[in-house]
Amino acid sequence: MYWSKALNSSLINGKSYQGSDSFTVNNPANEQLIETLSSVDMAGCQQALDAAITCFEALKSTTAKQRSDVLLKWHSLILEHKQALAELVTLEQGKVLKESLAEVDYAAGFVKWFADEALRSYGEVIPANSPTQQLTVIKQGVGVVFGVTPWNFPLAMISRKVAPAYAAGCSFILKPSEYTPLSALALCQLALQAGMETGAFQTLVTEDAAQVGAFFCEHKQVRKITFTGSTRVGQILLSQSAQSIKRASLELGGNAPFMVFESADIKKAVQGLLVAKFRNAGQTCVAANRVLVQNTCLDEFLAELKLQTARLKVADGFTEGADLGPLINTEAKLKAQSLVEDAVAQGTKIAYQGDEKAGQFMAPIILTEVNQSMEISRSEIFAPVVAIQTFENEAQALTIANSVDEGLAAYFYSQDMAQVQRVANSLEYGMVGINEALISNPVAPFGGMKASGLGREGARQGLEEYQEVKYLCQSY
């Protein structure tokens, strides 16, 4: 079951690096120790940066075809080790095994896409005003990249960043979450096994994210940062990077509305909500956070939702038939419980609540009579809690949906085609699911508006995030 080649220290320039301090990784399902890891120190960070700088200079002489071939080999190795990688994700992150298996495919999909996209990154010839000039545009890798990834998708959030960086010819230094470092180390090992240069992908594991982040964000020889996580941390990293004018890609918090109009196919909408809310026990940045239901169809929607939610099985991710695993830690559960208690104190009703679970497990809860003023409507819940608000008409629904600072993902269900166009155009979100809850795909741009971040991942835009555009004007 356990990933047999997992390391217990950082991978710097292709070698294990032992720091002076250590930290532990625990299984969120039973809180038992999985591994004690050596935490990288500042000397290790400097070694990683030196190796990345040297490697970037070497990558400049490689062709897109060479880098594409390495990525294709990495893709093949990820799929070859699919079962072991998935079991490792379930072990240290907690999500149910069927979701971990799906994440391996998802992570591999980004590697394959960018292996192909490396060969489709074209320059440009501009018609010149003078017959003695030739004007061209070429694209080059931006340089050394520092990336920070979260624990909720410990494989996919890495491949979504490292693969385009390598396709562009950049070297990458990764700081994964301290909750899920083993998945990152395993993925890094496979990349090196695929032929990626040792300085092209390095993984630094630590509990001291602030110190390591500040080192790389403030260093002028790091030319880009990429981060997926909370808005608060993203603001800190962006501020630290400002002095050296770094490129930045930030995928930050979400507060997704899930809108159900009276014309919707109610059963399809409920099935979509089960995915958008309960996948990874509600711990996704694109999870449905505010469920907005037109008051004329609330009773039908709620009856179907309660029926389907009651069938969900909460258990250890390795348990046969499990649908929801544990939350990542006790603090996450306490936060969710606090949001529920606050809403109930203000008049919210509990329409459904599963049997109470011990430890870090949390049974699904459905709340009704929620309103915009409640903290649960303003916070990213990150737990299996459905918070339902009602609306009377389309205009009111859009006002509620667009009333938050975040603009990552939104969902709505309607079979009125004119309404579909109006609502899709009016939502202030970077991604919109229309009668669909699974919207992320390697071929499509992932990212948000407003306080949900900068830049896009996936699609051709995901490669462009790691490239500089250089204009050449030649006279002859």
Phi, psi and omega per residue, in radians:
M1 nan -0.778 -3.043
Y2 -1.372 2.494 3.102
W3 -1.120 1.911 -2.934
S4 -1.196 -0.375 -3.071
K5 -1.798 0.184 -3.125
A6 -1.041 2.412 3.141
L7 -1.691 3.026 3.101
N8 -2.171 0.423 3.123
S9 -2.741 2.984 -3.137
S10 -1.108 2.689 3.015
L11 -1.878 1.841 -3.108
I12 -2.070 2.108 -3.115
N13 0.930 0.652 3.071
G14 1.474 0.041 -3.082
K15 -2.207 2.696 3.084
S16 -1.237 2.344 -3.126
Y17 -2.092 2.177 -3.128
Q18 -1.734 2.074 3.051
G19 -1.589 -3.049 -3.069
S20 -1.542 -0.490 -3.115
D21 -1.827 2.992 -3.135
S22 -2.488 2.863 3.056
F23 -2.598 2.891 -3.054
T24 -1.993 2.674 3.021
V25 -2.053 2.231 -3.080
N26 -2.052 2.657 3.086
N27 -1.342 2.059 -3.102
P28 -1.168 -0.283 -3.135
A29 -1.331 -0.572 -3.111
N30 -2.333 0.007 3.100
E31 1.096 0.352 3.099
Q32 -1.509 2.643 -3.133
L33 -1.141 2.289 3.013
I34 -1.719 -0.856 -3.041
E35 -2.763 2.588 2.945
T36 -1.837 2.190 -3.054
L37 -2.003 2.597 3.038
S38 -1.382 2.289 -3.099
S39 -1.585 2.306 -3.113
V40 -1.131 2.533 3.075
D41 -1.892 -3.113 -3.084
M42 -1.173 -0.534 3.071
A43 -1.133 -0.680 3.094
G44 -1.155 -0.685 3.094
C45 -1.060 -0.727 3.131
Q46 -1.154 -0.705 3.088
Q47 -1.067 -0.735 -3.139
A48 -1.129 -0.726 3.135
L49 -1.138 -0.766 3.117
D50 -1.034 -0.758 3.140
A51 -1.147 -0.674 -3.139
A52 -1.173 -0.686 3.118
I53 -1.115 -0.814 3.129
T54 -1.089 -0.739 -3.121
C55 -1.156 -0.690 3.136
F56 -1.043 -0.689 3.101
E57 -1.094 -0.668 3.118
A58 -1.248 -0.638 -3.130
L59 -1.130 -0.412 3.127
K60 -1.057 -0.458 -3.111
S61 -1.647 0.006 3.088
T62 -1.533 2.709 3.128
T63 -1.650 2.825 3.077
A64 -1.053 -0.630 3.122
K65 -1.122 -0.719 3.114
Q66 -1.097 -0.783 -3.140
R67 -1.196 -0.636 3.083
S68 -1.084 -0.714 3.140
D69 -1.102 -0.697 3.110
V70 -1.129 -0.757 3.125
L71 -1.106 -0.681 3.104
L72 -1.114 -0.651 3.088
K73 -1.182 -0.704 3.092
W74 -1.063 -0.786 3.098
H75 -0.979 -0.786 -3.131
S76 -1.109 -0.712 -3.127
L77 -1.211 -0.637 3.094
I78 -1.059 -0.798 -3.139
L79 -1.223 -0.581 3.099
E80 -1.090 -0.603 -3.120
H81 -1.831 0.477 -3.033
K82 -0.977 -0.842 -3.069
Q83 -1.119 -0.798 -3.119
A84 -1.133 -0.724 3.122
L85 -1.120 -0.741 3.141
A86 -1.111 -0.731 3.127
E87 -1.128 -0.621 3.106
L88 -1.168 -0.712 3.097
V89 -1.068 -0.823 3.124
T90 -1.078 -0.669 -3.109
L91 -1.116 -0.818 -3.033
E92 -1.739 -0.317 -3.140
Q93 -1.845 -0.578 3.033
G94 1.830 -0.300 -3.080
K95 -1.117 2.686 -3.073
V96 -1.132 2.644 -2.980
L97 -1.038 -0.665 -3.128
K98 -1.098 -0.567 3.082
E99 -1.315 -0.613 3.087
S100 -1.128 -0.722 3.085
L101 -1.072 -0.721 3.106
A102 -1.137 -0.613 3.128
E103 -1.166 -0.625 3.093
V104 -1.048 -0.788 3.103
D105 -1.082 -0.719 3.125
Y106 -1.086 -0.814 3.124
A107 -1.099 -0.771 3.133
A108 -1.110 -0.578 -3.135
G109 -1.059 -0.661 3.095
F110 -1.166 -0.683 3.135
V111 -1.112 -0.782 3.125
K112 -1.124 -0.770 -3.128
W113 -1.033 -0.818 -3.081
F114 -1.346 -0.385 2.972
A115 -1.088 -0.723 3.114
D116 -1.322 -0.688 -3.097
E117 -1.166 -0.475 3.076
A118 -0.993 -0.559 -3.117
L119 -1.513 -0.079 -3.109
R120 -1.992 0.283 -3.128
S121 -1.591 1.681 -2.988
Y122 -1.699 2.669 2.992
G123 -1.504 -2.765 -3.045
E124 -2.677 2.473 3.000
V125 -1.935 2.176 -3.097
I126 -1.779 2.248 3.078
P127 -1.028 2.148 -3.061
A128 -1.496 2.706 3.081
N129 -1.435 -0.311 -3.109
S130 -2.034 2.426 3.119
P131 -1.210 -0.175 -3.130
T132 -1.814 0.236 -3.140
Q133 -2.170 2.609 2.985
Q134 -2.204 2.199 -3.090
L135 -1.975 2.140 3.139
T136 -2.356 2.779 3.069
V137 -2.190 2.288 3.057
I138 -2.157 2.846 3.132
K139 -2.101 2.375 -3.141
Q140 -2.332 2.695 3.110
G141 -1.063 2.482 -3.043
V142 -1.245 -0.481 -3.135
G143 2.334 -2.607 3.129
V144 -1.296 2.324 -3.109
V145 -2.046 2.388 3.017
F146 -1.969 2.214 -3.100
G147 -2.191 2.497 3.086
V148 -2.156 2.199 -3.081
T149 -2.106 2.697 -3.064
P150 -1.590 3.104 -3.075
W151 -1.583 -0.274 -2.980
N152 -1.329 -0.485 3.006
F153 -2.314 1.341 -2.931
P154 -1.229 -0.198 3.043
L155 -1.791 -0.914 -3.010
A156 -1.136 -0.651 -3.132
M157 -1.189 -0.373 3.085
I158 -1.422 -0.900 -3.096
S159 -1.107 -0.543 3.139
R160 -1.159 -0.340 3.125
K161 -1.832 -0.819 -3.050
V162 -1.196 -0.719 -3.084
A163 -1.067 -0.845 3.104
P164 -1.175 -0.596 3.102
A165 -1.067 -0.806 -3.141
Y166 -1.185 -0.690 3.103
A167 -1.010 -0.608 3.137
A168 -1.408 -0.209 -3.119
G169 1.626 0.436 3.118
C170 -1.737 2.696 2.970
S171 -1.690 2.601 -2.941
F172 -2.294 2.275 3.029
I173 -1.967 2.099 -3.051
L174 -1.865 2.344 2.935
K175 -2.038 1.704 3.131
P176 -1.380 2.977 3.085
S177 -1.069 2.504 3.090
E178 -1.200 -0.248 3.101
Y179 -1.423 -0.436 -3.067
T180 -2.353 0.893 -3.096
P181 -1.326 -0.427 -3.066
L182 -1.182 -0.663 3.075
S183 -1.080 -0.724 3.136
A184 -1.119 -0.773 3.141
L185 -1.118 -0.692 3.108
A186 -1.109 -0.752 3.141
L187 -1.147 -0.675 3.107
C188 -1.135 -0.729 3.087
Q189 -1.004 -0.758 -3.126
L190 -1.161 -0.617 3.099
A191 -1.117 -0.744 3.106
L192 -1.158 -0.674 3.096
Q193 -1.110 -0.542 3.135
A194 -1.306 -0.197 3.113
G195 1.929 0.130 3.086
M196 -1.183 2.359 -3.115
E197 -1.018 2.533 -2.996
T198 -1.053 -0.563 3.125
G199 -1.539 -0.041 -3.090
A200 -1.401 -0.479 3.132
F201 -2.534 1.921 3.125
Q202 -2.170 2.518 -3.083
T203 -2.115 2.123 -3.128
L204 -1.918 2.078 -3.132
V205 -1.822 2.380 -3.091
T206 -2.906 2.730 2.970
E207 -1.622 -0.282 -3.096
D208 -1.664 1.227 -3.089
A209 -1.111 -0.601 -3.071
A210 -1.112 -0.795 -3.105
Q211 -1.184 -0.776 -3.130
V212 -1.155 -0.748 3.127
G213 -1.064 -0.767 -3.140
A214 -1.088 -0.696 -3.127
F215 -1.003 -0.859 -3.056
F216 -1.389 -0.625 -3.138
C217 -1.174 -0.567 -3.102
E218 -1.550 -0.192 -3.090
H219 -1.421 2.242 -3.047
K220 -1.218 -0.351 -3.129
Q221 -1.492 -0.070 2.919
V222 -1.572 2.104 -3.000
R223 -1.728 -0.177 3.134
K224 -2.673 2.528 2.971
I225 -2.061 2.579 3.029
T226 -2.388 2.296 -2.995
F227 -2.483 2.402 2.952
T228 -2.170 2.150 -3.112
G229 2.904 -2.672 -3.027
S230 -1.280 2.698 3.105
T231 -1.095 -0.696 -3.113
R232 -1.046 -0.838 -3.138
V233 -1.188 -0.664 3.102
G234 -1.034 -0.694 3.098
Q235 -1.100 -0.698 3.128
I236 -1.116 -0.840 -3.109
L237 -1.118 -0.699 3.131
L238 -1.143 -0.699 3.109
S239 -1.120 -0.741 3.132
Q240 -1.142 -0.466 -3.097
S241 -1.537 -0.203 -3.006
A242 -1.117 -0.647 -3.061
Q243 -1.080 -0.597 -3.131
S244 -1.758 0.192 3.036
I245 0.882 1.019 3.134
K246 -1.451 2.677 2.894
R247 -1.218 2.603 -3.112
A248 -2.516 2.362 2.946
S249 -2.092 2.132 -3.074
L250 -2.250 2.092 3.043
E251 -1.939 1.829 -2.927
L252 -1.907 -2.751 -2.989
G253 -1.142 2.790 3.099
G254 -2.249 2.816 3.043
N255 -2.593 1.119 -2.912
A256 -1.196 2.248 2.950
P257 -1.429 2.528 3.051
F258 -2.176 1.815 -2.934
M259 -1.821 2.296 3.130
V260 -2.127 1.943 3.140
F261 -1.596 2.808 -3.033
E262 -1.107 -0.356 3.110
S263 -1.460 -0.073 -3.043
A264 -1.168 2.683 2.901
D265 -1.331 1.836 -2.973
I266 -1.098 -0.753 -3.139
K267 -1.123 -0.683 3.091
K268 -1.160 -0.659 3.121
A269 -1.141 -0.706 3.113
V270 -1.144 -0.755 3.107
Q271 -1.060 -0.670 3.088
G272 -1.142 -0.699 3.136
L273 -1.154 -0.645 3.103
L274 -0.995 -0.657 3.108
V275 -1.317 -0.873 -3.040
A276 -1.191 -0.408 -3.119
K277 -1.765 -0.755 -2.935
F278 -1.741 -0.138 3.078
R279 -1.032 2.324 -3.103
N280 0.987 0.628 3.140
A281 0.976 0.551 3.123
G282 1.461 0.093 -3.040
Q283 -1.698 1.091 3.047
T284 -2.339 2.613 -3.106
C285 -1.214 -0.359 3.134
V286 -1.810 0.269 3.131
A287 -1.099 2.539 3.045
A288 -1.114 2.036 -3.059
N289 -1.792 -0.653 3.120
R290 -2.158 1.976 -3.122
V291 -1.661 1.975 -3.061
L292 -1.883 2.035 -3.051
V293 -2.128 2.290 3.101
Q294 -1.105 2.337 -2.984
N295 -1.051 -0.433 -3.126
T296 -1.264 -0.282 3.140
C297 -2.127 0.211 -3.096
L298 -1.057 -0.819 -3.063
D299 -1.047 -0.799 3.138
E300 -1.131 -0.764 -3.131
F301 -1.111 -0.809 -3.084
L302 -1.145 -0.684 3.131
A303 -1.100 -0.770 3.130
E304 -1.199 -0.686 -3.137
L305 -1.119 -0.780 3.128
K306 -1.089 -0.713 3.133
L307 -1.066 -0.821 -3.087
Q308 -1.302 -0.615 -3.139
T309 -1.171 -0.629 -3.133
A310 -1.110 -0.341 -3.120
R311 -1.493 -0.171 -3.093
L312 -1.278 2.413 -3.116
K313 -1.842 2.138 3.099
V314 -1.719 2.102 -3.081
A315 -2.916 2.981 3.008
D316 -0.881 2.426 -3.067
G317 -1.024 -0.351 3.127
F318 -1.556 -0.067 -3.130
T319 -1.306 2.348 3.125
E320 -1.027 2.250 3.100
G321 1.416 0.093 -3.135
A322 -1.164 2.437 3.111
D323 -1.936 -0.580 -3.141
L324 -2.279 2.216 3.052
G325 -1.615 -2.861 -3.119
P326 -1.357 2.859 2.905
L327 -1.320 2.842 -2.964
I328 -1.150 -0.562 3.114
N329 -2.769 3.028 -3.105
T330 -1.108 -0.637 -3.141
E331 -1.051 -0.661 3.132
A332 -1.110 -0.722 3.132
K333 -1.191 -0.757 3.130
L334 -1.090 -0.671 3.109
K335 -1.085 -0.816 -3.125
A336 -1.107 -0.754 3.122
Q337 -1.090 -0.663 3.125
S338 -1.134 -0.709 3.112
L339 -1.105 -0.714 3.118
V340 -1.131 -0.817 -3.121
E341 -1.077 -0.705 3.125
D342 -1.121 -0.741 -3.142
A343 -1.140 -0.743 3.133
V344 -1.103 -0.685 3.126
A345 -1.097 -0.415 -3.132
Q346 -1.719 0.155 3.036
G347 1.963 -0.054 3.090
T348 -1.148 2.551 3.100
K349 -1.839 2.472 3.044
I350 -1.569 1.886 -3.116
A351 -1.471 -0.453 3.100
Y352 -2.752 2.468 3.041
Q353 -2.599 2.173 3.103
G354 -1.244 2.992 3.133
D355 -1.066 2.424 -3.127
E356 -1.051 2.432 -3.103
K357 -2.033 2.520 3.135
A358 -1.419 2.915 3.067
G359 1.140 -2.409 -3.074
Q360 -1.663 0.135 3.072
F361 -1.397 2.552 3.099
M362 -2.419 2.155 3.124
A363 -1.318 2.659 3.141
P364 -1.064 2.540 3.094
I365 -2.308 2.402 3.051
I366 -2.046 2.150 3.128
L367 -1.941 2.468 3.028
T368 -2.144 2.977 -3.125
E369 1.043 0.645 3.039
V370 -1.459 2.608 3.055
N371 -2.334 2.970 -3.009
Q372 -1.131 -0.429 -3.058
S373 -1.350 -0.256 -3.078
M374 -1.336 2.577 3.139
E375 -1.041 -0.578 -3.113
I376 -1.139 -0.372 3.087
S377 -1.513 -0.291 -3.094
R378 -1.824 -0.209 -3.079
S379 -1.897 2.652 3.024
E380 -1.366 1.946 -2.971
I381 -1.182 -0.810 3.124
F382 0.957 0.803 -3.128
A383 -2.857 2.891 -3.090
P384 -1.380 1.038 -3.131
V385 -2.071 2.102 3.104
V386 -1.686 2.066 -3.113
A387 -1.946 1.876 -3.010
I388 -1.750 2.223 2.965
Q389 -1.995 2.705 3.078
T390 -1.944 2.756 3.059
F391 -2.445 2.780 -3.091
E392 -1.651 -0.632 -3.060
N393 -2.590 3.044 -3.072
E394 -1.071 -0.749 -3.118
A395 -1.066 -0.749 3.118
Q396 -1.150 -0.703 3.126
A397 -1.059 -0.754 -3.136
L398 -1.187 -0.646 3.098
T399 -1.072 -0.798 3.115
I400 -1.139 -0.792 -3.082
A401 -1.057 -0.715 -3.054
N402 -1.591 0.134 -3.016
S403 -1.421 -0.064 -3.077
V404 -1.817 2.859 3.138
D405 -1.289 -0.498 -3.088
E406 -1.366 2.585 3.125
G407 -2.558 0.896 -3.086
L408 -1.476 -1.256 -3.090
A409 -2.260 2.639 3.057
A410 -2.494 2.687 3.137
Y411 -2.357 2.533 2.962
F412 -2.650 2.639 -3.118
Y413 -2.108 2.157 3.135
S414 -2.813 2.548 3.048
Q415 -1.934 0.175 3.065
D416 -1.597 1.855 -3.009
M417 -1.118 -0.597 3.082
A418 -1.162 -0.699 3.106
Q419 -1.147 -0.683 3.110
V420 -0.960 -0.822 -3.127
Q421 -1.159 -0.748 -3.125
R422 -1.095 -0.837 -3.071
V423 -1.189 -0.773 -3.140
A424 -1.024 -0.704 -3.133
N425 -1.300 -0.421 -3.046
S426 -1.608 -0.365 -3.104
L427 -1.230 2.313 -3.113
E428 -1.636 1.136 -3.075
Y429 -2.425 2.567 -3.123
G430 -1.271 -0.404 -3.127
M431 -2.415 2.358 -3.122
V432 -2.302 2.165 3.047
G433 -1.682 2.125 -3.103
I434 -1.922 1.891 -3.026
N435 0.973 0.576 -3.105
E436 -2.691 2.388 -3.105
A437 -1.900 -0.391 3.111
L438 -1.735 1.680 -2.989
I439 -1.865 -0.325 -3.084
S440 -1.332 2.365 -3.055
N441 -2.724 2.403 -3.124
P442 -0.992 -0.451 -3.068
V443 -1.509 -0.100 -3.077
A444 -2.032 2.597 -3.112
P445 -1.283 2.208 -3.138
F446 -1.866 2.183 3.099
G447 2.891 3.002 -3.010
G448 -2.193 3.061 3.071
M449 -1.846 3.051 3.066
K450 0.888 -2.292 -3.040
A451 -1.382 0.079 -3.140
S452 -1.517 0.062 2.947
G453 2.293 -2.986 -3.101
L454 -2.290 2.429 3.027
G455 1.487 -3.140 -3.126
R456 -2.386 2.629 3.065
E457 -2.113 2.627 -3.040
G458 1.406 3.008 3.119
A459 1.064 -3.021 3.097
R460 -1.209 -0.495 3.122
Q461 -1.097 -0.532 3.133
G462 -1.133 -0.564 3.075
L463 -1.319 -0.698 -3.108
E464 -1.086 -0.438 3.114
E465 -1.086 -0.363 -3.087
Y466 -1.910 0.276 -3.095
Q467 -2.154 2.516 2.944
E468 -1.693 2.477 3.071
V469 -1.697 2.135 -3.120
K470 -2.045 2.209 3.129
Y471 -1.677 2.273 -3.138
L472 -2.031 2.172 3.097
C473 -2.031 1.965 -3.046
Q474 -2.073 2.252 3.038
S475 -1.783 2.576 3.136
Y476 -2.594 nan nan
